[in-house]
Amino acid sequence: MELLSSTKSSGGWLKRYKHQSEAVKGEMVFAIYLPPQAEQKKVPVLYWLSGLTCTDENFMQKAGAQAMAAELGLAIVCPDTSPRGTDYPGEHDSYDFGSAAGFYLNATVEPYAQTYKMYDYVVQELPQIIEANFPVTAEKSISGHSMGGHGALICALKNPSMYASVSAFAPIVNPTQCPWGEKAFTGYLGSDRESWAQWDTCLLIRDAKEKLPLFVDQGDADNFLEEQLKPEALEKVCAEHNHPLTLRRQPGYDHSYFFIATFINDHLQHHAKALNLC
Amino acid sequence: MELLSSTKSSGGWLKRYKHQSEAVKGEMVFAIYLPPQAEQKKVPVLYWLSGLTCTDENFMQKAGAQAMAAELGLAIVCPDTSPRGTDYPGEHDSYDFGSAAGFYLNATVEPYAQTYKMYDYVVQELPQIIEANFPVTAEKSISGHSMGGHGALICALKNPSMYASVSAFAPIVNPTQCPWGEKAFTGYLGSDRESWAQWDTCLLIRDAKEKLPLFVDQGDADNFLEEQLKPEALEKVCAEHNHPLTLRRQPGYDHSYFFIATFINDHLQHHAKALNLC
């Protein structure tokens, strides 16, 4: 692991690292915020998955989460949003596919199948690295925004005993039924829609045995609300399958980090409760 | 005035406007954060002056100030850091002179003297525009970072009855004695150093009749501390002239917005007290 930067923030330290990933067969960068409590004891970790076009940096720069994380004693880890080292046909041509658009799944279509294994990276490899190298416990929660909200929800639904809690901002809850998801899943998984189901929150809810409660904020002035995000689909399937869901529609808020910054403390406190920090 | 964007943030609204400025003889963009209280009554304004390379956007995206501004009932206005519409020789060649480096003074050297009148813009024209177009009172405070900390301090020292309070993060306090200041002042004001004195905080302190207290935070791991920022010069002149100064050296903090975000709430509360908001 190579330390890229180390910056004091809200009494703790924000560090960025570069490392060789086995899951994605290349170099990856992640950011970790270590609250001041981590100098004395191990702390639990919130994994944050960012949205389309982002890197590990956006959340740490714009969400304003460090002050509350420092108060609660919660580490935050932000992975990048895709592998970066390759140059496949079309990989860098659009904002919603390829680089910075890994969709937190394991690709099966070549050439993406060679390296686009963001699900394995986020669920398996990255926590192992974090727990082996930093003063953190194995207790973890997960959250994210938009494509990263989708990522947080599928990671938690597929591994409910791994995460103490899950939350999302403006998540893509039903990617098999929206343009962003259809484009990405076709490119990464192929045209057999059967294979898509395991990466779709609304479809995973149908089969969820452990019913980890979902905590979701959605702005009602979000430009992507009707075409891409469709929170009503999540409401419907959670109601049908008796899956606990807190969906807050926030009047006037859009899809930006200003929306996230407004409500991030509620999410941090939600996770802190599940992690027995407060 | 043309509204460029309007985004809900911490219960209030962040708006960006483009307008024709008389002071700088061209188009300028500014951002204003209106806290929720502004829907019911007029609120006072904190002017925030950003540093080298910034625009009106950095502070609103990275400082995390909106939550506390919303709690206090304080509007925040962020101007741009220079005029933008021109293409003078050398204007866009370096990060520390010309565009995004206006230094909040009135240039006297051609061609910059034609448009680089950021002092007039910030002290006179912009407040008039803000007070004529938004639900704000005439009460105001001023703060800023680095070049903008210099700007906040000189604006307040030259107009102590105009501002209820002034603060700064890592300000350039003695620009006549550091490379950033010497380069900028030579380019904007010419080689006669006598004319520089009116734009230098440490030199203005000598003649300050109204002793507006200065509140300054400075990270002790700031890369620019020794060559450019020199807070000890401010300490010395304030002690000599009995000018009230609170200078906090913050251990481990650098020059970044992570430093600003860590301590911005202290500054907002400082200004809110002076503005009788708490």
Interface residues (C-beta under 8 A of the other chain):
Chain A: T7 K8 S9 S10 G11 L14 Q61 K62 G64 Q66 A67 G219 A221 G252 Y253 D254 S256 Y257 F258 F259 A261 T262 N265
Chain B: T7 K8 S9 S10 G11 L14 Q61 K62 G64 Q66 A67 G219 A221 G252 Y253 D254 S256 Y257 F258 F259 A261 T262 N265
